[in-house]
């Protein structure tokens, strides 16, 4: 693909996500095409939200940049990894489960930086008396820096009850 021509030559990385897991996700320099980029970001999304859904805040935090900016249409702005992780602990752990709506996922390369992930996610509330399912749109800006993929910016918006 044209937009990846600047990535040659490719270098393999034997690093880790946040240095905490064995990295199955390639470095930015080792992504050759759109299919590989889609696969890498899909794997990162799965790792992030597995940690979110299981309240593994250490793993969750390892995938978030220290200076993350999180913009939520109903919750406002949360700045910084520690504040975001604490917000997840207080408001999400044991209360909400997130799943990606697979057909909604779009991934775009950001030269020399990482990728933008855009999609829709669905939220349920395990253990709650109601069966309310919510959906929202999101934008995640993934940065590849110092051998690790981390989310630098998040916009979560258009929260509503799923139809």
NORPECOR-V409277 format. One record per residue. N is the residue number from 1. RES is the residue in one letter. PHI is phi in whole degrees, -180 to 180 (* if undefined). Layout:
# NORPECOR-V409277
n=N res=RES phi=PHI
n=N res=RES phi=PHI
This chain:
# NORPECOR-V409277
n=1 res=X phi=*
n=2 res=X phi=-57
n=3 res=X phi=-68
n=4 res=X phi=-103
n=5 res=X phi=-62
n=6 res=X phi=-74
n=7 res=X phi=-85
n=8 res=X phi=-80
n=9 res=X phi=-79
n=10 res=X phi=-93
n=11 res=X phi=-120
n=12 res=X phi=-79
n=13 res=X phi=-119
n=14 res=X phi=-104
n=15 res=X phi=-99
n=16 res=X phi=-146
n=17 res=X phi=-73
n=18 res=X phi=56
n=19 res=X phi=62
n=20 res=X phi=-99
n=21 res=X phi=-116
n=22 res=X phi=-68
n=23 res=X phi=-84
n=24 res=X phi=-89
n=25 res=X phi=-92
n=26 res=X phi=-69
n=27 res=X phi=-66
n=28 res=X phi=-57
n=29 res=X phi=-69
n=30 res=X phi=-103
n=31 res=X phi=-97
n=32 res=X phi=-95
n=33 res=X phi=-157
n=34 res=X phi=-63
n=35 res=X phi=-61
n=36 res=X phi=-67
n=37 res=X phi=-65
n=38 res=X phi=-58
n=39 res=X phi=-63
n=40 res=X phi=-63
n=41 res=X phi=-71
n=42 res=X phi=-63
n=43 res=X phi=-66
n=44 res=X phi=-64
n=45 res=X phi=-59
n=46 res=X phi=-63
n=47 res=X phi=-64
n=48 res=X phi=-61
n=49 res=X phi=-85
n=50 res=X phi=-67
n=51 res=X phi=-64
n=52 res=X phi=-60
n=53 res=X phi=-70
n=54 res=X phi=-101
n=55 res=X phi=58
n=56 res=X phi=-89
n=57 res=X phi=-68
n=58 res=X phi=-66
n=59 res=X phi=-66
n=60 res=X phi=-55
n=61 res=X phi=-61
n=62 res=X phi=-68
n=63 res=X phi=-103
n=64 res=X phi=-120
n=65 res=X phi=-65
n=66 res=X phi=-57
n=67 res=X phi=-101
n=68 res=X phi=-54
n=69 res=X phi=-120
n=70 res=X phi=-119
n=71 res=X phi=-111
n=72 res=X phi=-125
n=73 res=X phi=-62
n=74 res=X phi=-107
n=75 res=X phi=-101
n=76 res=X phi=89
n=77 res=X phi=-106
n=78 res=X phi=-124
n=79 res=X phi=-115
n=80 res=X phi=96
n=81 res=X phi=-59
n=82 res=X phi=-62
n=83 res=X phi=-66
n=84 res=X phi=-68
n=85 res=X phi=-62
n=86 res=X phi=-67
n=87 res=X phi=-63
n=88 res=X phi=-64
n=89 res=X phi=-58
n=90 res=X phi=-76
n=91 res=X phi=-109
n=92 res=X phi=-116
n=93 res=X phi=-51
n=94 res=X phi=76
n=95 res=X phi=-114
n=96 res=X phi=-138
n=97 res=X phi=-125
n=98 res=X phi=-112
n=99 res=X phi=-136
n=100 res=X phi=-77
n=101 res=X phi=-85
n=102 res=X phi=-54
n=103 res=X phi=-69
n=104 res=X phi=-88
n=105 res=X phi=-70
n=106 res=X phi=-131
n=107 res=X phi=-129
n=108 res=X phi=-131
n=109 res=X phi=-69
n=110 res=X phi=-122
n=111 res=X phi=-48
n=112 res=X phi=71
n=113 res=X phi=-127
n=114 res=X phi=162
n=115 res=X phi=-157
n=116 res=X phi=-107
n=117 res=X phi=-113
n=118 res=X phi=-128
n=119 res=X phi=-176
n=120 res=X phi=-125
n=121 res=X phi=-124
n=122 res=X phi=-114
n=123 res=X phi=-122
n=124 res=X phi=-121
n=125 res=X phi=-126
n=126 res=X phi=-59
n=127 res=X phi=79
n=128 res=X phi=-86
n=129 res=X phi=-68
n=130 res=X phi=-93
n=131 res=X phi=-104
n=132 res=X phi=-61
n=133 res=X phi=-121
n=134 res=X phi=-111
n=135 res=X phi=-132
n=136 res=X phi=-152
n=137 res=X phi=-94
n=138 res=X phi=-147
n=139 res=X phi=-132
n=140 res=X phi=-117
n=141 res=X phi=-102
n=142 res=X phi=-91
n=143 res=X phi=-112
n=144 res=X phi=-103
n=145 res=X phi=-149
n=146 res=X phi=54
n=147 res=X phi=80
n=148 res=X phi=-142
n=149 res=X phi=-92
n=150 res=X phi=-145
n=151 res=X phi=-81
n=152 res=X phi=-100
n=153 res=X phi=-142
n=154 res=X phi=-136
n=155 res=X phi=-126
n=156 res=X phi=-123
n=157 res=X phi=-149
n=158 res=X phi=61
n=159 res=X phi=-69
n=160 res=X phi=-159
n=161 res=X phi=-70
n=162 res=X phi=-65
n=163 res=X phi=-94
